[in-house]
């Protein structure tokens, strides 16, 4: 009982961090400082909703609601990107390829209809959706807001700790995104230092 209450508190903190983390990101979008890659954010929002459903179906508890909160914020980012920065979209053929691969992965999920295969494919889809953002940010390291991704690393770690039931289905998503956001944060820091020196 005590452990369950602690997990709920950790889950609430992680959900709050989702919204706190997006405040500077949305501010930077409005200022034109951050230009999100729309392909990544559309897929993150769509696929994250499926992940939330899979987590809930396997008893993830409050930890899954961190995923839901993030998906709601993805929808806000997509809307702002389209409204404010459509003319500045930096989309290449490679980005379109990875978007297509993400949808292929999603198609396999719909065919598979197996929870373990599904979470594996859904997580793979979201990682593929990250590639256009990584490519864009490698060349333009100031086109993303560092604080969002560093907070994402923390909140996904907390989301993992807040899970009420640990299984491949509930745990793979937060573990994968803790690592992915951690590496992306490190890349941002190193690329910014390099471009400042150059």
C-alpha positions as CSV (number, residue, x, y, z in Angstrom):
1,X,0.0,0.0,0.0
2,X,2.8,2.4,1.0
3,X,4.8,1.6,-2.2
4,X,1.7,2.2,-4.3
5,X,1.1,5.6,-2.8
6,X,4.8,6.6,-3.4
7,X,4.4,5.4,-7.0
8,X,1.3,7.6,-7.4
9,X,3.2,10.6,-6.0
10,X,6.0,10.0,-8.4
11,X,3.5,9.7,-11.3
12,X,1.9,13.0,-10.4
13,X,5.3,14.7,-10.3
14,X,6.1,13.2,-13.7
15,X,2.8,14.5,-15.1
16,X,3.5,18.0,-13.7
17,X,7.0,17.9,-15.3
18,X,5.4,17.2,-18.7
19,X,3.5,20.5,-18.6
20,X,6.4,22.4,-16.9
21,X,8.8,21.1,-19.5
22,X,6.6,22.3,-22.4
23,X,6.3,25.9,-21.1
24,X,9.7,27.1,-22.4
25,X,9.3,24.9,-25.5
26,X,5.9,26.6,-26.5
27,X,7.3,30.0,-25.6
28,X,10.3,29.4,-28.0
29,X,7.9,28.2,-30.7
30,X,5.8,31.4,-30.3
31,X,9.0,33.5,-30.5
32,X,10.2,31.6,-33.6
33,X,13.3,30.4,-31.8
34,X,12.3,26.7,-31.9
35,X,11.0,25.2,-35.1
36,X,9.7,21.7,-34.4
37,X,9.9,19.1,-37.1
38,X,6.3,18.5,-37.8
39,X,6.7,14.8,-39.0
40,X,8.2,13.8,-35.7
41,X,5.5,15.6,-33.6
42,X,2.6,14.2,-35.6
43,X,3.8,10.7,-35.2
44,X,4.7,11.1,-31.5
45,X,1.2,12.3,-30.8
46,X,-0.6,9.6,-32.8
47,X,1.6,6.7,-31.8
48,X,1.8,7.8,-28.2
49,X,-1.9,7.5,-27.8
50,X,-1.7,3.9,-28.9
51,X,1.2,3.4,-26.3
52,X,-1.0,4.8,-23.6
53,X,-3.8,2.4,-24.4
54,X,-1.4,-0.6,-24.4
55,X,0.1,0.5,-21.0
56,X,-3.4,0.9,-19.5
57,X,-4.5,-2.5,-20.8
58,X,-1.5,-4.1,-19.0
59,X,-2.1,-2.3,-15.6
60,X,0.5,0.4,-15.8
61,X,-1.5,2.7,-13.5
62,X,-0.7,6.4,-13.1
63,X,2.7,6.0,-14.9
64,X,0.8,5.6,-18.1
65,X,-0.8,9.0,-17.7
66,X,2.6,10.6,-18.2
67,X,2.4,9.2,-21.7
68,X,-1.1,10.7,-22.2
69,X,-0.1,14.1,-20.9
70,X,2.8,14.1,-23.4
71,X,0.5,13.2,-26.2
72,X,-1.8,16.1,-25.4
73,X,1.2,18.5,-25.6
74,X,2.3,16.9,-28.9
75,X,-1.0,18.0,-30.3
76,X,-0.4,21.6,-29.1
77,X,3.1,21.6,-30.7
78,X,1.7,20.3,-34.0
79,X,-1.0,22.9,-34.1
80,X,1.4,25.8,-33.3
81,X,4.0,24.5,-35.8
82,X,1.4,24.4,-38.6
83,X,-0.1,27.8,-37.7
84,X,3.1,29.7,-37.2
85,X,6.0,28.0,-39.0
86,X,4.6,26.2,-42.0
87,X,6.9,28.2,-44.4
88,X,10.0,27.2,-42.4
89,X,9.5,23.4,-42.4
90,X,12.8,21.7,-43.1
91,X,11.7,18.5,-44.7
92,X,14.0,16.3,-46.8
93,X,13.5,13.1,-48.8
94,X,15.2,11.3,-46.0
95,X,12.6,12.6,-43.5
96,X,9.8,11.4,-45.8
97,X,11.5,8.0,-46.0
98,X,11.6,7.7,-42.2
99,X,8.0,8.9,-41.9
100,X,7.0,6.2,-44.4
101,X,9.0,3.6,-42.4
102,X,7.2,4.7,-39.3
103,X,3.8,4.1,-40.9
104,X,5.0,0.7,-42.2
105,X,5.9,-0.2,-38.6
106,X,2.5,1.1,-37.5
107,X,0.9,-1.1,-40.2
108,X,2.7,-4.2,-38.8
109,X,1.3,-3.3,-35.3
110,X,-2.3,-3.2,-36.7
111,X,-1.7,-6.6,-38.4
112,X,0.1,-8.2,-35.4
113,X,-2.5,-7.5,-32.8
114,X,-0.2,-8.9,-30.2
115,X,0.6,-6.7,-27.2
116,X,4.3,-7.5,-26.9
117,X,4.9,-7.2,-30.7
118,X,2.7,-4.1,-30.7
119,X,4.6,-2.2,-28.0
120,X,7.9,-3.1,-29.8
121,X,6.6,-1.8,-33.1
122,X,5.0,1.3,-31.6
123,X,8.2,2.2,-29.8
124,X,10.2,1.6,-33.0
125,X,7.8,3.8,-34.9
126,X,8.3,6.6,-32.4
127,X,12.1,6.2,-32.6
128,X,11.9,6.4,-36.4
129,X,9.9,9.6,-36.0
130,X,12.7,11.0,-34.0
131,X,15.2,10.7,-36.9
132,X,14.0,13.9,-38.8
133,X,14.3,15.9,-35.6
134,X,17.8,14.5,-34.9
135,X,18.9,15.3,-38.5
136,X,17.5,18.9,-38.3
137,X,19.0,19.5,-34.9
138,X,22.4,18.2,-35.9
139,X,22.7,20.9,-38.5
140,X,20.8,23.6,-36.5
141,X,21.4,22.8,-32.8
142,X,19.7,26.0,-31.6
143,X,16.4,25.1,-33.4
144,X,15.3,23.0,-30.4
145,X,14.8,23.9,-26.7
146,X,17.3,22.0,-24.6
147,X,15.3,22.2,-21.3
148,X,12.4,20.1,-22.8
149,X,14.6,17.2,-23.7
150,X,16.6,17.2,-20.4
151,X,13.3,17.3,-18.5
152,X,11.9,14.6,-20.7
153,X,14.8,12.4,-19.6
154,X,13.9,12.9,-16.0
155,X,10.1,12.6,-16.5
156,X,10.4,9.3,-18.5
157,X,12.6,8.0,-15.7
158,X,10.0,9.0,-13.1
159,X,7.2,7.5,-15.3
160,X,9.0,4.2,-15.2
161,X,9.3,4.4,-11.4
162,X,5.6,5.2,-11.2
163,X,4.4,2.1,-13.0
164,X,2.1,0.0,-10.9
165,X,2.9,-3.2,-12.9
166,X,6.2,-3.9,-14.6
167,X,6.2,-5.9,-17.8
168,X,7.8,-5.5,-21.2
169,X,4.6,-3.8,-22.4
170,X,4.5,-1.2,-19.6
171,X,8.2,-0.6,-19.2
172,X,9.7,-0.6,-22.7
173,X,8.3,2.8,-23.7
174,X,9.6,4.9,-20.7
175,X,13.0,3.1,-20.6
176,X,13.5,3.7,-24.4
177,X,12.5,7.4,-24.1
178,X,14.6,8.0,-21.0
179,X,17.7,6.8,-23.0
180,X,16.7,8.5,-26.3
181,X,16.1,11.9,-24.6
182,X,19.3,11.6,-22.6
183,X,21.3,11.0,-25.8
184,X,19.5,13.8,-27.6
185,X,20.2,16.2,-24.8
186,X,23.9,15.2,-24.8
187,X,24.0,15.7,-28.6
188,X,22.4,19.1,-28.3
189,X,24.9,20.3,-25.7
190,X,27.9,19.0,-27.7
191,X,26.7,20.4,-31.1
192,X,26.0,23.8,-29.5
193,X,29.5,23.9,-28.1
194,X,30.9,22.9,-31.4
195,X,29.0,25.5,-33.4
196,X,29.9,28.2,-30.8
197,X,33.6,27.3,-31.1
198,X,33.4,27.3,-34.9
